[in-house]
Structures are given as C-alpha cells and as structure tokens.
Amino acid sequence: MATFKLEIVTVEKLSFSDNVNVLVAPGVNGQLGILPNHAPLMTILEPGELIIKKGSEETYWAITGGFLEVRPDKVIVLADACELATEIDISRAEEAKRRAEERLKQKSSGIDVTRAETALRRSLIRLKIAERHR
C-alpha cells in the first residue's frame, strides 16, 4: 500500500514524523482525507481530531488548530498544539474546563472572554478525544 511522509510540527517540537497511508484532518469546511499523491493544498485546520492510519494501525491526536500543507514530497501539519489521545491527562483537561467555565461566569469582572472560550473549547476537545480512545 502506498504511503506519504507526514510531519506534525508545533512551536515546541516535531511531534510526529513517519510514512503513513492516510491522514484525516479537521478542515474549516469539514473533514479532509489525505491519501498518497494528493494534489497540493494549503488550508486552515479547526480544533478537532487528527486520525493517522499506517497499515492496520490508527492513532488519534487532539489538535487545537493550525495549518495543513500537502506538498509533492510530504504533508505537514503546523499545529497550534497537539496531543496524542492516549497521552491526554484527563484530570488536567477536566481542571482546565472547570477553570474556563468559572472565568466565563465572571464576564463582568474584566476577564478576556475570547481567551476563556478558547480554553474551554480546547479542554472539551481534549476530553472528547481522550474518552473516545481510552
């Protein structure tokens, strides 16, 4: 079965680099399926789940957004942040969700609502993906 080189890069590190068969990513207009020899493409990624298929193995990643670039020689995901589903700390994500909800309840106290909403959305994505793949 044909493969392509996939790299997932964050500000902090190269999170993933390997030859894979399929990438499914959360694009701004819905899920994108990338197969070997895909046409060149650049798009924005929404927060959600990346699915990577290599042979019979599938891995799942929580991503908080970023960009996807399909090149002739490889596919690059430039992620704001990403985390392998099996490595998500559920108690930490639940605590982040609780903190964000508390901040949103205090809208009149001058908090940054956009930042609190983003934190809440990120924690909910992490929890959903972690719970689905445990």
VMD Tcl script that builds the backbone (N, CA, C; Angstrom):
set m [mol new atoms 402]
animate dup $m
set s [atomselect $m all]
$s set {name element resname resid chain x y z} {
  {N N MET 1 A 0.844 -1.182 0.000}
  {CA C MET 1 A 0.000 0.000 0.000}
  {C C MET 1 A 0.893 1.251 0.000}
  {N N ALA 2 A 0.537 2.237 -0.787}
  {CA C ALA 2 A 1.334 3.456 -0.931}
  {C C ALA 2 A 1.310 4.290 0.352}
  {N N THR 3 A 2.381 5.033 0.561}
  {CA C THR 3 A 2.497 5.888 1.745}
  {C C THR 3 A 2.962 7.279 1.337}
  {N N PHE 4 A 2.895 8.184 2.304}
  {CA C PHE 4 A 3.463 9.521 2.145}
  {C C PHE 4 A 4.073 9.931 3.474}
  {N N LYS 5 A 5.023 10.850 3.412}
  {CA C LYS 5 A 5.687 11.359 4.605}
  {C C LYS 5 A 4.765 12.371 5.283}
  {N N LEU 6 A 4.539 12.199 6.593}
  {CA C LEU 6 A 3.726 13.116 7.375}
  {C C LEU 6 A 4.558 13.654 8.523}
  {N N GLU 7 A 4.496 14.964 8.708}
  {CA C GLU 7 A 5.135 15.603 9.858}
  {C C GLU 7 A 4.092 16.456 10.567}
  {N N ILE 8 A 4.059 16.335 11.895}
  {CA C ILE 8 A 3.222 17.207 12.722}
  {C C ILE 8 A 4.182 18.039 13.553}
  {N N VAL 9 A 4.102 19.350 13.359}
  {CA C VAL 9 A 5.039 20.271 13.993}
  {C C VAL 9 A 4.271 21.277 14.846}
  {N N THR 10 A 4.748 21.505 16.075}
  {CA C THR 10 A 4.215 22.571 16.924}
  {C C THR 10 A 5.350 23.553 17.193}
  {N N VAL 11 A 5.044 24.622 17.891}
  {CA C VAL 11 A 6.071 25.589 18.266}
  {C C VAL 11 A 7.136 24.902 19.123}
  {N N GLU 12 A 6.712 23.953 19.919}
  {CA C GLU 12 A 7.603 23.300 20.871}
  {C C GLU 12 A 8.481 22.217 20.280}
  {N N LYS 13 A 7.924 21.440 19.301}
  {CA C LYS 13 A 8.691 20.275 18.840}
  {C C LYS 13 A 8.101 19.666 17.575}
  {N N LEU 14 A 8.845 18.736 17.022}
  {CA C LEU 14 A 8.350 17.864 15.965}
  {C C LEU 14 A 7.637 16.730 16.688}
  {N N SER 15 A 6.312 16.714 16.638}
  {CA C SER 15 A 5.524 15.756 17.404}
  {C C SER 15 A 5.401 14.399 16.728}
  {N N PHE 16 A 5.472 14.387 15.394}
  {CA C PHE 16 A 5.300 13.139 14.661}
  {C C PHE 16 A 6.018 13.259 13.327}
  {N N SER 17 A 6.678 12.186 12.919}
  {CA C SER 17 A 7.313 12.131 11.604}
  {C C SER 17 A 7.423 10.678 11.194}
  {N N ASP 18 A 6.684 10.305 10.141}
  {CA C ASP 18 A 6.705 8.918 9.684}
  {C C ASP 18 A 5.996 8.835 8.331}
  {N N ASN 19 A 6.155 7.713 7.676}
  {CA C ASN 19 A 5.416 7.434 6.457}
  {C C ASN 19 A 4.087 6.812 6.846}
  {N N VAL 20 A 2.993 7.328 6.285}
  {CA C VAL 20 A 1.651 6.863 6.634}
  {C C VAL 20 A 0.839 6.622 5.362}
  {N N ASN 21 A -0.312 5.966 5.529}
  {CA C ASN 21 A -1.189 5.684 4.401}
  {C C ASN 21 A -2.304 6.711 4.237}
  {N N VAL 22 A -2.824 7.223 5.368}
  {CA C VAL 22 A -3.969 8.129 5.334}
  {C C VAL 22 A -3.857 9.125 6.478}
  {N N LEU 23 A -4.276 10.362 6.210}
  {CA C LEU 23 A -4.439 11.377 7.251}
  {C C LEU 23 A -5.851 11.933 7.107}
  {N N VAL 24 A -6.577 11.994 8.218}
  {CA C VAL 24 A -7.884 12.646 8.244}
  {C C VAL 24 A -7.746 13.820 9.203}
  {N N ALA 25 A -8.080 15.021 8.719}
  {CA C ALA 25 A -7.857 16.237 9.496}
  {C C ALA 25 A -9.109 17.108 9.499}
  {N N PRO 26 A -9.291 17.897 10.571}
  {CA C PRO 26 A -10.468 18.774 10.670}
  {C C PRO 26 A -10.254 20.106 9.956}
  {N N GLY 27 A -10.634 20.170 8.706}
  {CA C GLY 27 A -10.507 21.406 7.937}
  {C C GLY 27 A -11.623 22.378 8.269}
  {N N VAL 28 A -11.501 23.597 7.807}
  {CA C VAL 28 A -12.508 24.622 8.090}
  {C C VAL 28 A -13.851 24.315 7.439}
  {N N ASN 29 A -13.849 23.521 6.380}
  {CA C ASN 29 A -15.099 23.159 5.703}
  {C C ASN 29 A -15.464 21.699 5.914}
  {N N GLY 30 A -14.933 21.077 6.958}
  {CA C GLY 30 A -15.219 19.672 7.236}
  {C C GLY 30 A -13.959 18.832 7.219}
  {N N GLN 31 A -14.144 17.529 7.372}
  {CA C GLN 31 A -13.014 16.607 7.430}
  {C C GLN 31 A -12.323 16.512 6.073}
  {N N LEU 32 A -10.995 16.473 6.111}
  {CA C LEU 32 A -10.173 16.300 4.904}
  {C C LEU 32 A -9.514 14.930 4.965}
  {N N GLY 33 A -9.605 14.180 3.910}
  {CA C GLY 33 A -8.897 12.914 3.809}
  {C C GLY 33 A -7.730 13.078 2.860}
  {N N ILE 34 A -6.530 12.779 3.342}
  {CA C ILE 34 A -5.323 12.907 2.522}
  {C C ILE 34 A -4.764 11.511 2.280}
  {N N LEU 35 A -4.582 11.188 1.011}
  {CA C LEU 35 A -4.012 9.912 0.588}
  {C C LEU 35 A -2.727 10.183 -0.183}
  {N N PRO 36 A -1.909 9.153 -0.425}
  {CA C PRO 36 A -0.706 9.356 -1.242}
  {C C PRO 36 A -1.056 9.986 -2.593}
  {N N ASN 37 A -0.196 10.841 -3.090}
  {CA C ASN 37 A -0.343 11.533 -4.367}
  {C C ASN 37 A -1.500 12.531 -4.388}
  {N N HIS 38 A -1.864 13.044 -3.235}
  {CA C HIS 38 A -2.911 14.067 -3.147}
  {C C HIS 38 A -2.415 15.329 -3.849}
  {N N ALA 39 A -3.319 16.069 -4.419}
  {CA C ALA 39 A -2.971 17.334 -5.069}
  {C C ALA 39 A -2.435 18.314 -4.032}
  {N N PRO 40 A -1.513 19.184 -4.415}
  {CA C PRO 40 A -1.007 20.195 -3.482}
  {C C PRO 40 A -2.158 21.013 -2.893}
  {N N LEU 41 A -2.014 21.359 -1.622}
  {CA C LEU 41 A -3.098 22.013 -0.900}
  {C C LEU 41 A -2.532 22.721 0.315}
  {N N MET 42 A -3.148 23.840 0.650}
  {CA C MET 42 A -2.846 24.506 1.916}
  {C C MET 42 A -4.169 24.979 2.481}
  {N N THR 43 A -4.422 24.660 3.753}
  {CA C THR 43 A -5.689 25.035 4.362}
  {C C THR 43 A -5.527 25.238 5.860}
  {N N ILE 44 A -6.502 25.902 6.434}
  {CA C ILE 44 A -6.555 26.109 7.879}
  {C C ILE 44 A -7.208 24.886 8.513}
  {N N LEU 45 A -6.693 24.486 9.665}
  {CA C LEU 45 A -7.288 23.390 10.429}
  {C C LEU 45 A -8.048 23.950 11.615}
  {N N GLU 46 A -9.195 23.388 11.866}
  {CA C GLU 46 A -10.012 23.723 13.020}
  {C C GLU 46 A -9.581 22.860 14.201}
  {N N PRO 47 A -9.902 23.261 15.414}
  {CA C PRO 47 A -9.683 22.367 16.549}
  {C C PRO 47 A -10.478 21.076 16.335}
  {N N GLY 48 A -9.866 19.959 16.656}
  {CA C GLY 48 A -10.543 18.679 16.473}
  {C C GLY 48 A -9.579 17.517 16.543}
  {N N GLU 49 A -9.904 16.478 15.783}
  {CA C GLU 49 A -9.159 15.231 15.840}
  {C C GLU 49 A -8.440 14.950 14.529}
  {N N LEU 50 A -7.154 14.604 14.654}
  {CA C LEU 50 A -6.386 14.084 13.523}
  {C C LEU 50 A -6.388 12.571 13.642}
  {N N ILE 51 A -6.624 11.904 12.534}
  {CA C ILE 51 A -6.556 10.443 12.502}
  {C C ILE 51 A -5.458 10.068 11.523}
  {N N ILE 52 A -4.521 9.260 11.997}
  {CA C ILE 52 A -3.401 8.821 11.165}
  {C C ILE 52 A -3.491 7.309 11.019}
  {N N LYS 53 A -3.476 6.846 9.769}
  {CA C LYS 53 A -3.535 5.410 9.501}
  {C C LYS 53 A -2.227 4.971 8.854}
  {N N LYS 54 A -1.645 3.949 9.468}
  {CA C LYS 54 A -0.416 3.356 8.931}
  {C C LYS 54 A -0.613 1.848 8.964}
  {N N GLY 55 A -0.791 1.256 7.796}
  {CA C GLY 55 A -1.119 -0.167 7.747}
  {C C GLY 55 A -2.452 -0.393 8.444}
  {N N SER 56 A -2.486 -1.334 9.386}
  {CA C SER 56 A -3.724 -1.619 10.120}
  {C C SER 56 A -3.826 -0.810 11.414}
  {N N GLU 57 A -2.843 0.023 11.685}
  {CA C GLU 57 A -2.808 0.802 12.929}
  {C C GLU 57 A -3.353 2.211 12.715}
  {N N GLU 58 A -4.162 2.664 13.674}
  {CA C GLU 58 A -4.670 4.030 13.659}
  {C C GLU 58 A -4.252 4.728 14.941}
  {N N THR 59 A -3.819 5.986 14.825}
  {CA C THR 59 A -3.549 6.797 16.009}
  {C C THR 59 A -4.381 8.060 15.919}
  {N N TYR 60 A -4.717 8.586 17.087}
  {CA C TYR 60 A -5.615 9.727 17.177}
  {C C TYR 60 A -4.929 10.838 17.952}
  {N N TRP 61 A -5.071 12.052 17.458}
  {CA C TRP 61 A -4.442 13.223 18.048}
  {C C TRP 61 A -5.481 14.311 18.261}
  {N N ALA 62 A -5.401 15.002 19.380}
  {CA C ALA 62 A -6.208 16.199 19.606}
  {C C ALA 62 A -5.385 17.374 19.088}
  {N N ILE 63 A -6.010 18.213 18.274}
  {CA C ILE 63 A -5.318 19.374 17.716}
  {C C ILE 63 A -6.157 20.610 18.008}
  {N N THR 64 A -5.487 21.693 18.359}
  {CA C THR 64 A -6.220 22.918 18.702}
  {C C THR 64 A -6.292 23.903 17.541}
  {N N GLY 65 A -5.955 23.451 16.367}
  {CA C GLY 65 A -5.992 24.292 15.180}
  {C C GLY 65 A -4.618 24.410 14.566}
  {N N GLY 66 A -4.564 25.027 13.406}
  {CA C GLY 66 A -3.278 25.198 12.733}
  {C C GLY 66 A -3.457 25.237 11.226}
  {N N PHE 67 A -2.472 24.697 10.535}
  {CA C PHE 67 A -2.465 24.690 9.075}
  {C C PHE 67 A -2.048 23.317 8.567}
  {N N LEU 68 A -2.544 22.976 7.384}
  {CA C LEU 68 A -2.176 21.739 6.713}
  {C C LEU 68 A -1.627 22.106 5.347}
  {N N GLU 69 A -0.457 21.573 5.034}
  {CA C GLU 69 A 0.136 21.794 3.717}
  {C C GLU 69 A 0.457 20.439 3.097}
  {N N VAL 70 A -0.099 20.210 1.916}
  {CA C VAL 70 A 0.197 18.999 1.159}
  {C C VAL 70 A 1.165 19.391 0.058}
  {N N ARG 71 A 2.355 18.822 0.114}
  {CA C ARG 71 A 3.390 19.053 -0.899}
  {C C ARG 71 A 3.581 17.767 -1.700}
  {N N PRO 72 A 4.273 17.859 -2.818}
  {CA C PRO 72 A 4.528 16.630 -3.593}
  {C C PRO 72 A 5.350 15.595 -2.817}
  {N N ASP 73 A 6.252 16.074 -1.931}
  {CA C ASP 73 A 7.139 15.144 -1.229}
  {C C ASP 73 A 6.693 14.807 0.193}
  {N N LYS 74 A 5.777 15.586 0.790}
  {CA C LYS 74 A 5.316 15.296 2.144}
  {C C LYS 74 A 4.121 16.157 2.517}
  {N N VAL 75 A 3.505 15.789 3.631}
  {CA C VAL 75 A 2.387 16.532 4.195}
  {C C VAL 75 A 2.840 17.063 5.547}
  {N N ILE 76 A 2.573 18.348 5.786}
  {CA C ILE 76 A 2.982 18.979 7.040}
  {C C ILE 76 A 1.752 19.541 7.740}
  {N N VAL 77 A 1.615 19.200 9.013}
  {CA C VAL 77 A 0.602 19.806 9.864}
  {C C VAL 77 A 1.348 20.758 10.793}
  {N N LEU 78 A 1.064 22.048 10.674}
  {CA C LEU 78 A 1.617 23.057 11.580}
  {C C LEU 78 A 0.533 23.319 12.614}
  {N N ALA 79 A 0.692 22.750 13.788}
  {CA C ALA 79 A -0.364 22.779 14.794}
  {C C ALA 79 A -0.081 23.813 15.868}
  {N N ASP 80 A -1.143 24.507 16.298}
  {CA C ASP 80 A -1.011 25.391 17.462}
  {C C ASP 80 A -0.553 24.550 18.647}
  {N N ALA 81 A -1.231 23.435 18.852}
  {CA C ALA 81 A -0.867 22.449 19.867}
  {C C ALA 81 A -1.510 21.134 19.467}
  {N N CYS 82 A -0.872 20.038 19.801}
  {CA C CYS 82 A -1.473 18.729 19.534}
  {C C CYS 82 A -0.987 17.742 20.589}
  {N N GLU 83 A -1.793 16.711 20.767}
  {CA C GLU 83 A -1.508 15.737 21.807}
  {C C GLU 83 A -2.066 14.386 21.378}
  {N N LEU 84 A -1.268 13.362 21.516}
  {CA C LEU 84 A -1.703 12.007 21.222}
  {C C LEU 84 A -2.828 11.643 22.185}
  {N N ALA 85 A -3.912 11.067 21.682}
  {CA C ALA 85 A -5.096 10.785 22.511}
  {C C ALA 85 A -4.756 9.969 23.751}
  {N N THR 86 A -3.875 8.997 23.610}
  {CA C THR 86 A -3.547 8.130 24.747}
  {C C THR 86 A -2.673 8.833 25.788}
  {N N GLU 87 A -2.144 10.005 25.457}
  {CA C GLU 87 A -1.294 10.740 26.403}
  {C C GLU 87 A -2.003 11.927 27.050}
  {N N ILE 88 A -3.274 12.133 26.725}
  {CA C ILE 88 A -4.017 13.246 27.310}
  {C C ILE 88 A -4.296 12.954 28.777}
  {N N ASP 89 A -3.942 13.896 29.623}
  {CA C ASP 89 A -4.200 13.797 31.056}
  {C C ASP 89 A -5.641 14.268 31.296}
  {N N ILE 90 A -6.541 13.313 31.509}
  {CA C ILE 90 A -7.962 13.642 31.639}
  {C C ILE 90 A -8.229 14.542 32.836}
  {N N SER 91 A -7.589 14.287 33.954}
  {CA C SER 91 A -7.846 15.130 35.135}
  {C C SER 91 A -7.367 16.565 34.892}
  {N N ARG 92 A -6.266 16.725 34.182}
  {CA C ARG 92 A -5.776 18.070 33.855}
  {C C ARG 92 A -6.731 18.779 32.890}
  {N N ALA 93 A -7.263 18.042 31.924}
  {CA C ALA 93 A -8.218 18.625 30.973}
  {C C ALA 93 A -9.525 18.993 31.680}
  {N N GLU 94 A -9.959 18.168 32.615}
  {CA C GLU 94 A -11.175 18.491 33.377}
  {C C GLU 94 A -10.973 19.738 34.229}
  {N N GLU 95 A -9.791 19.871 34.811}
  {CA C GLU 95 A -9.483 21.049 35.618}
  {C C GLU 95 A -9.447 22.307 34.745}
  {N N ALA 96 A -8.867 22.201 33.554}
  {CA C ALA 96 A -8.835 23.339 32.624}
  {C C ALA 96 A -10.254 23.727 32.214}
  {N N LYS 97 A -11.107 22.741 32.002}
  {CA C LYS 97 A -12.509 23.003 31.657}
  {C C LYS 97 A -13.204 23.739 32.801}
  {N N ARG 98 A -12.994 23.278 34.015}
  {CA C ARG 98 A -13.614 23.910 35.182}
  {C C ARG 98 A -13.157 25.362 35.322}
  {N N ARG 99 A -11.849 25.605 35.173}
  {CA C ARG 99 A -11.319 26.965 35.272}
  {C C ARG 99 A -11.911 27.882 34.195}
  {N N ALA 100 A -11.996 27.384 32.973}
  {CA C ALA 100 A -12.541 28.194 31.876}
  {C C ALA 100 A -14.011 28.505 32.126}
  {N N GLU 101 A -14.758 27.541 32.601}
  {CA C GLU 101 A -16.177 27.779 32.905}
  {C C GLU 101 A -16.336 28.821 34.011}
  {N N GLU 102 A -15.476 28.747 35.016}
  {CA C GLU 102 A -15.523 29.736 36.102}
  {C C GLU 102 A -15.224 31.138 35.574}
  {N N ARG 103 A -14.216 31.249 34.707}
  {CA C ARG 103 A -13.874 32.555 34.134}
  {C C ARG 103 A -15.029 33.123 33.317}
  {N N LEU 104 A -15.711 32.252 32.586}
  {CA C LEU 104 A -16.828 32.720 31.758}
  {C C LEU 104 A -18.015 33.184 32.609}
  {N N LYS 105 A -18.168 32.636 33.794}
  {CA C LYS 105 A -19.234 33.077 34.695}
  {C C LYS 105 A -18.972 34.474 35.228}
  {N N GLN 106 A -17.707 34.903 35.192}
  {CA C GLN 106 A -17.312 36.202 35.729}
  {C C GLN 106 A -17.089 37.218 34.614}
  {N N LYS 107 A -17.905 37.199 33.593}
  {CA C LYS 107 A -17.727 38.079 32.423}
  {C C LYS 107 A -17.629 39.551 32.801}
  {N N SER 108 A -18.344 39.956 33.809}
  {CA C SER 108 A -18.357 41.384 34.159}
  {C C SER 108 A -17.101 41.833 34.903}
  {N N SER 109 A -16.248 40.902 35.293}
  {CA C SER 109 A -15.064 41.278 36.070}
  {C C SER 109 A -13.845 41.582 35.206}
  {N N GLY 110 A -14.067 41.848 33.920}
  {CA C GLY 110 A -12.970 42.265 33.055}
  {C C GLY 110 A -12.100 41.137 32.529}
  {N N ILE 111 A -12.591 39.913 32.541}
  {CA C ILE 111 A -11.787 38.810 32.018}
  {C C ILE 111 A -11.774 38.841 30.494}
  {N N ASP 112 A -10.820 38.188 29.919}
  {CA C ASP 112 A -10.726 38.056 28.465}
  {C C ASP 112 A -11.645 36.913 28.039}
  {N N VAL 113 A -12.836 37.238 27.570}
  {CA C VAL 113 A -13.853 36.249 27.232}
  {C C VAL 113 A -13.374 35.336 26.095}
  {N N THR 114 A -12.761 35.911 25.093}
  {CA C THR 114 A -12.289 35.110 23.960}
  {C C THR 114 A -11.281 34.069 24.419}
  {N N ARG 115 A -10.386 34.481 25.270}
  {CA C ARG 115 A -9.368 33.545 25.782}
  {C C ARG 115 A -10.014 32.438 26.605}
  {N N ALA 116 A -10.988 32.775 27.437}
  {CA C ALA 116 A -11.679 31.780 28.256}
  {C C ALA 116 A -12.474 30.817 27.374}
  {N N GLU 117 A -13.135 31.338 26.337}
  {CA C GLU 117 A -13.888 30.475 25.426}
  {C C GLU 117 A -12.966 29.533 24.667}
  {N N THR 118 A -11.802 30.034 24.261}
  {CA C THR 118 A -10.818 29.204 23.570}
  {C C THR 118 A -10.314 28.102 24.488}
  {N N ALA 119 A -10.027 28.430 25.734}
  {CA C ALA 119 A -9.562 27.438 26.706}
  {C C ALA 119 A -10.629 26.374 26.946}
  {N N LEU 120 A -11.882 26.808 27.036}
  {CA C LEU 120 A -12.975 25.855 27.238}
  {C C LEU 120 A -13.095 24.925 26.039}
  {N N ARG 121 A -13.071 25.480 24.833}
  {CA C ARG 121 A -13.180 24.675 23.617}
  {C C ARG 121 A -12.029 23.660 23.530}
  {N N ARG 122 A -10.822 24.100 23.853}
  {CA C ARG 122 A -9.648 23.215 23.809}
  {C C ARG 122 A -9.785 22.071 24.808}
  {N N SER 123 A -10.226 22.380 26.033}
  {CA C SER 123 A -10.364 21.327 27.043}
  {C C SER 123 A -11.468 20.343 26.659}
  {N N LEU 124 A -12.562 20.829 26.074}
  {CA C LEU 124 A -13.641 19.934 25.655}
  {C C LEU 124 A -13.192 18.996 24.534}
  {N N ILE 125 A -12.400 19.509 23.602}
  {CA C ILE 125 A -11.869 18.671 22.524}
  {C C ILE 125 A -10.956 17.597 23.096}
  {N N ARG 126 A -10.064 17.997 23.985}
  {CA C ARG 126 A -9.141 17.042 24.593}
  {C C ARG 126 A -9.898 15.948 25.336}
  {N N LEU 127 A -10.909 16.336 26.119}
  {CA C LEU 127 A -11.697 15.355 26.868}
  {C C LEU 127 A -12.447 14.407 25.935}
  {N N LYS 128 A -13.071 14.945 24.919}
  {CA C LYS 128 A -13.842 14.126 23.973}
  {C C LYS 128 A -12.952 13.089 23.297}
  {N N ILE 129 A -11.801 13.516 22.824}
  {CA C ILE 129 A -10.901 12.609 22.111}
  {C C ILE 129 A -10.289 11.582 23.057}
  {N N ALA 130 A -9.891 12.029 24.245}
  {CA C ALA 130 A -9.303 11.099 25.215}
  {C C ALA 130 A -10.312 10.042 25.647}
  {N N GLU 131 A -11.526 10.436 25.915}
  {CA C GLU 131 A -12.545 9.491 26.372}
  {C C GLU 131 A -12.959 8.529 25.255}
  {N N ARG 132 A -12.980 8.999 24.028}
  {CA C ARG 132 A -13.358 8.141 22.904}
  {C C ARG 132 A -12.321 7.048 22.647}
  {N N HIS 133 A -11.051 7.318 22.964}
  {CA C HIS 133 A -9.986 6.384 22.599}
  {C C HIS 133 A -9.298 5.735 23.792}
  {N N ARG 134 A -9.961 5.708 24.925}
  {CA C ARG 134 A -9.412 5.029 26.108}
  {C C ARG 134 A -9.880 3.601 26.147}
}
mol reanalyze $m
mol bondsrecalc $m
mol representation Tube
mol addrep $m
